[in-house]
Amino acid sequence: MTETAAPDYRAMWTELGLDLPNHDRLLEAVGQLYGDTYLTQVNRPEGMGYLDFVMSEVHGLRIKELHDFRASGGKVVGTYCLYVPEEIIRAAGAWGVGLCAGAEWAYDKVEQVLPRNSCALIKSMMGFKLGSVCPYLEEADLLIGETTCDGKKKAYEIMGQMQPMHVMELPQMKREKDRELWRSEIVDLIGVMERLTGNTVDAESLKAAIVEVNDKRRALQRIAAARAADPSPISGKDALLATQVAFYDDVPRFTQMMNTLADELEERVASGTGAAAKGAKRVVITGTPMALPNWKLHDIVERAGGVVVGEEMCTGSRYYDTLVSEDGATLDEMIDALAEKYLDINCACFTPNAGRIDDVLRMAQDLDADGVIDYSLNFCTTYQTEAHAVDQAVRDTKLPVLRIETDYSAEDVAQLSTRVEAFLEML
Amino acid sequence: MTETAAPDYRAMWTELGLDLPNHDRLLEAVGQLYGDTYLTQVNRPEGMGYLDFVMSEVHGLRIKELHDFRASGGKVVGTYCLYVPEEIIRAAGAWGVGLCAGAEWAYDKVEQVLPRNSCALIKSMMGFKLGSVCPYLEEADLLIGETTCDGKKKAYEIMGQMQPMHVMELPQMKREKDRELWRSEIVDLIGVMERLTGNTVDAESLKAAIVEVNDKRRALQRIAAARAADPSPISGKDALLATQVAFYDDVPRFTQMMNTLADELEERVASGTGAAAKGAKRVVITGTPMALPNWKLHDIVERAGGVVVGEEMCTGSRYYDTLVSEDGATLDEMIDALAEKYLDINCACFTPNAGRIDDVLRMAQDLDADGVIDYSLNFCTTYQTEAHAVDQAVRDTKLPVLRIETDYSAEDVAQLSTRVEAFLEML
């Protein structure tokens, strides 16, 4: 991670208004965590070298790219949730970056504006702002929120006092009238993006963006499919990292590099080369998203000798499992396709949300899982409440379930490790 | 409360499937609490005798009325939130009863299905079901939920496995398209109620219901207005009780009795007769609803010598402050009027929700408040997060604010009393 402290970046960070001493501390902590979690692994695919590089430049080169893009008149848009269609952002000629945060930061300041009992994801998102340590956030010309959960919905009101913010209303059901409301929100977003960029979103630019983002998802699907093999050709934490980076890296480059990684994984599957040992206990994790650099549970499972073979979460299958139809010829048809794809994501914010249970069961079967871990952040009401039905449905298929509720701190790692080890032994 | 244990009710409670020993314990506890909180007051309006009687028969006479109504073919509908238009229920010839619960009950069972960190209101609602102690719930032929907050939205999925449930989708914003969605939800509710009852909702029946419920709200408005006087002619806890009982009592009878109470309050204002001492510190409470029998904060404030003069909450001004327009001639026009009135309620589940701040400031001024208490239940994300903006706006008008976060337990009463006493002294 030493490159990130290069002097040329410091001028850029200063220009962005970052708190340099604290930002140094953050980068050092993330670098240390990355080294401990990732670089200690053996039998890694060579293709992970790209993600190692991306992480070593997480606040460096990528920020410089955004910075230069903006200097040349480009617009950067920050998002917090995969319901915000990145195709629209790209079709307007802007770049989107995911801003969900996975580390405890500046909670002392956060608790002055948010309830202490907010989930770690929301506290982290606010802490990165209040602590002035996130260059992605500071590069954003516009933030786009969404009404997925109470915590984020209300926190955006506070965030919106600090940076320009547009909030999309995600409906809470999936009936025809909800699809219409959601479609109109996408139409509104097109207007917002056109006003921000001065560009027009037309059938040509939207079609190109749809294909481009589908290509990214297709690359991630290839990686996900390779994990069905025993031994798995890639560790769960490496695969998780790929999805996390998908939210902020340059799209065509990322797609290319992930296809290269997928090529390698397919070769490894053919030759029986594993990142984990053959016969390692296979776990599917379902639940709340794991934002960068939240690798805690994957690390615990894999240090205990298990292997995570799938994530039914927003930083997982919910992001890449389905594509936007490329059959649309007109702008209207493409908007229909976007509305359909995005509303079909099965977040626990919907009621009912039976589709998620189907997804978990299907993944557990397709990936030959030995058990399921139902993961939620403390105070994540939607996933914590839905856990009751999800866990019951999984148990009904005779698969064991371990329920984990935690946050971003390292305080409970020893306790969680003990529980995970006992769970893996039982499988 | 001794009448509630009359033998004829026991047969009815058994028929409803109540857990009689536990139900006895609940009634005894509520009776004791009522005696301590209410019957120890001095200078009460005589009109409160009606509410004393209602409370003494809370699971007795009123349940018998519902029971007899159902025996004669009537339908009873349970609701948990004031966004569910009771006018529609009544226009279909059914009776609505509010089911929000304000006491800790069967939390051991609740925590097997809901996150321990759910708010007290939701845990109580589930505990009354799982503990089989709520005859209103068991008399309900249909429950109608709404998507106000994450906790209730997801808990309804579990409740819906135990009793027939229809959930209305409340939008999260208040734009024209949200009004259209909400209006369509009201239209859907009419269909649901027509199928349940076999009756048709027409312009005549809906008009009658609108006027009837408006009359109830007008009576409550008179009581609220009388509280602007110094001394206040009625204690805050007595006024709170009136709103709480408004959700389940017979509508025309309740309206009549509240108008009688209002007549008396207006006479007391004219003669300068107070329930509290003249010059007592006047407090407006804003925040999460206080479901029966949650009288905790009002009791603390008034035992400390203050007087609560208004509640900006669902068990308060949000319920009765605005009326449904009676100008509609057609069913469509009346549905428009209902959609408008209900969507104009300022719950913290909306984003943004600036109207609530206006309401709090206006009430504090109109009621000549010395201070505001911002009250929320622990884990009530929407109100706890909105508290940041509300409290700031109140302080900007130079009014002191005390923020209280609590639950239904009595454990923190001494601590809260100390804080409230210090706050009142400061005013």
Chai-1 contact restraints between the chains, C-beta under 6 A:
chainA,res_idxA,chainB,res_idxB,connection_type,confidence,min_distance_angstrom,max_distance_angstrom,comment,restraint_id
A,V113,B,H388,contact,1.0,0.0,6.0,A-B,restraint_1
A,P115,B,Q384,contact,1.0,0.0,6.0,A-B,restraint_2
A,N117,B,F379,contact,1.0,0.0,6.0,A-B,restraint_3
A,T147,B,Q172,contact,1.0,0.0,6.0,A-B,restraint_4
A,C149,B,D150,contact,1.0,0.0,6.0,A-B,restraint_5
A,D150,B,C149,contact,1.0,0.0,6.0,A-B,restraint_6
A,D150,B,D150,contact,1.0,0.0,6.0,A-B,restraint_7
A,D150,B,T381,contact,1.0,0.0,6.0,A-B,restraint_8
A,D150,B,T382,contact,1.0,0.0,6.0,A-B,restraint_9
A,G151,B,T381,contact,1.0,0.0,6.0,A-B,restraint_10
A,K153,B,T351,contact,1.0,0.0,6.0,A-B,restraint_11
A,K154,B,T382,contact,1.0,0.0,6.0,A-B,restraint_12
A,K154,B,T385,contact,1.0,0.0,6.0,A-B,restraint_13
A,E157,B,P352,contact,1.0,0.0,6.0,A-B,restraint_14
A,E169,B,Q172,contact,1.0,0.0,6.0,A-B,restraint_15
A,E169,B,M173,contact,1.0,0.0,6.0,A-B,restraint_16
A,Q172,B,T147,contact,1.0,0.0,6.0,A-B,restraint_17
A,Q172,B,E169,contact,1.0,0.0,6.0,A-B,restraint_18
A,M173,B,E169,contact,1.0,0.0,6.0,A-B,restraint_19
A,K177,B,S184,contact,1.0,0.0,6.0,A-B,restraint_20
A,L181,B,L181,contact,1.0,0.0,6.0,A-B,restraint_21
A,S184,B,K177,contact,1.0,0.0,6.0,A-B,restraint_22
A,T351,B,K153,contact,1.0,0.0,6.0,A-B,restraint_23
A,P352,B,E157,contact,1.0,0.0,6.0,A-B,restraint_24
A,F379,B,N117,contact,1.0,0.0,6.0,A-B,restraint_25
A,T381,B,D150,contact,1.0,0.0,6.0,A-B,restraint_26
A,T381,B,G151,contact,1.0,0.0,6.0,A-B,restraint_27
A,T382,B,D150,contact,1.0,0.0,6.0,A-B,restraint_28
A,T382,B,K154,contact,1.0,0.0,6.0,A-B,restraint_29
A,Q384,B,P115,contact,1.0,0.0,6.0,A-B,restraint_30
A,T385,B,K154,contact,1.0,0.0,6.0,A-B,restraint_31
A,E386,B,K154,contact,1.0,0.0,6.0,A-B,restraint_32
A,H388,B,V113,contact,1.0,0.0,6.0,A-B,restraint_33
